[in-house]
Amino acid sequence: MHAPVPLKIGSRQVFAIAGPAMVANLTTPLIGVVSTTAIGRLDDATLLGGVAMASVIFDCLFWLFGFLRMSTLAFTAQALGAGETRELTAILMRGFIVAGLIGAALIVLQLPLAAGLFDLMGGSEGVTRAAKTYFMIRIWSSPLAFANYVILGWLVGQARANPALLLQIVINLINMVATILLVLVYDTGIAGAAIAALLSETVGFVLGVIVCRRHADGGFAIPRATLFDRAKLMRMLAVNSDIMIRTAALIAVFLFFTAKGARAGDVTLAANSVLNNFLLVSAFFLDGLANAAQQLCGRAFGARDARGFSDSTRLVLAWGLGFALVVAVLFALFGTSLINVMTASEDVRRAARDFLPFIVLAPVPGVFAFGFDGIYVGATWAREMRNLMLASLAIFLITWWALQSLGNTGLWCALIAFYVARGGLQGARYPALYGATFSSPSPPLAGSRRAELALRRSG
C-alpha cells in the first residue's frame, strides 16, 4: 500500500473526466442511426421493426447491468484515494469475473429469455422473427460488453478518461463500419447488424485488456487470497445489487412513460419520442459530470478527505447547473425549429410544441438527479441511493395517478416530479450521510456492514 494520493480539486479535474465522457456519449447514438439507416435501405419494414425491437431489449438489458461500470469506477477511485495500488488490479479482476458470470448466464438462458421478452413486446410475427435473429446472435456479446463496462469504469476511476474515450469511440466506429459492410455490401441482413455489434465488443475487449495491462501495477498476477477476499467480495455484491435495483426502478419509469404515451395514440407517442431526443441531449452532458462526481468523490472518500469530497460536490453541481441553464435557454429559443427538423408531420409538430415547456424545465432538476447519483455512487452510498430511487418511483406513480385525467400533460408532470424527487431526496439526505462518513478518521465503507453480517452468519 502506498500513501494516499494527494487530491487537487478544481474545474480542470472535473472536465478532464467529464469532457471525454460527454464526447463518448455523443458518439453512441450514431450506432442506432447507422443501424437503422442500413437496415432501412433493405426496404423491408419487418427487418426495420425487428432491429428496433431487439435494440430496445438490449438497451434495457445492458442498462440494467450498468452497475458493473459504476461500482468498478467507485471502488477503483476509492482504492486510488487510499493509495491501495495493488487493490486496483484485484478490483478489475473481480469485475471481469462478475461480468463473465452474468454474461454466461444470459447466454445459457437465451431461449427462455427471448421467449419471455418477445411475448412481452407483442410485435407482429415477421418483426418478432427478425428481432429473434438479431437477439440470438448479439446475446453472445454479453460477457464482452459487460467486461468492457468494467474496463471503462476501471480506467475512469483512475482519472484515465482519455484512454476510456478512445476505447469507446473505437467500439462505436467498428460497430458502425461493420454494420455498413455486412448489411449493405455483403447483404447479410439483420444478422449482419448483430454480428457487427458482437465484433465491436470483441475488438474493444481485446484492446481494453491491452490498455489495462499497461496501467496495472505489477501486471495482472495477484494472490488468490487477495482476489477472493470474502469481505470485499461481499461488499461488492451488496453495492452491485443495490445499484441494480436502483437501475431497474429507473428503467421502469421510462418504460411506463413510453407505454402510457403509446396508449394515448400514435401522434402523442411520436411527439413524446421527438421530445425524448431533447432529454437525451441534456443527459449526455449531465452524465459526463456525473462521471466526474463518481471519480472525484470516490477518490476523496478513499483518502478520507472531507474537504475534497465537499469541494467535488460543489464543483460538479455548480457546473451542472450552468450547463442546465444554457441547455434550457437553447431549448426555449430553438426547440420549435428542432422539432420541425425532426418531423414533417404537422400533427406531431403541434403536439410536440404543446409539451416543449416540460423539456425546457427538465434540465435544472436533472442536474441534481444526475449529480447526486454520481456523488452517491462515488461514496458507494448504494443502499441509500436504492431506497431514495424507489421512493422517487413511488412519487412518479402517485403523481401520474393523481393527474392521469390530464392525459399526456399529467404524464409529463409525473416525469418532472420524478426528476425533482430524485435530486431533492438525495440532496436532503446528503448532509447526514456526509457527516456520518467523515465523522471519524476511518468511517466504515458503504456496504461493509452488510458484508460483515453476512460473513458472521456464514461463519
HELIX and SHEET records of a PDB file:
HELIX    1   1 SER A   11  THR A   27  1                                  17    
HELIX    2   2 PRO A   29  GLY A   40  1                                  12    
HELIX    3   3 ALA A   45  LEU A   64  1                                  20    
HELIX    4   4 PHE A   67  ALA A   82  1                                  16    
HELIX    5   5 THR A   85  VAL A  108  1                                  24    
HELIX    6   6 GLN A  110  MET A  121  1                                  12    
HELIX    7   7 GLU A  125  ARG A  138  1                                  14    
HELIX    8   8 ILE A  139  SER A  141  5                                   3    
HELIX    9   9 SER A  142  GLY A  157  1                                  16    
HELIX   10  10 ALA A  161  THR A  179  1                                  19    
HELIX   11  11 ILE A  180  VAL A  185  3                                   6    
HELIX   12  12 GLY A  189  HIS A  215  1                                  27    
HELIX   13  13 ARG A  224  LEU A  227  1                                   4    
HELIX   14  14 ARG A  230  ARG A  263  1                                  34    
HELIX   15  15 ASP A  266  GLY A  302  1                                  37    
HELIX   16  16 ALA A  306  MET A  342  1                                  37    
HELIX   17  17 GLU A  346  LEU A  361  1                                  16    
HELIX   18  18 PRO A  363  GLY A  378  1                                  16    
HELIX   19  19 ALA A  382  LEU A  403  1                                  22    
HELIX   20  20 GLN A  404  LEU A  406  5                                   3    
HELIX   21  21 ASN A  408  THR A  437  1                                  30    
HELIX   22  22 SER A  448  SER A  458  1                                  11    
END                                                                             
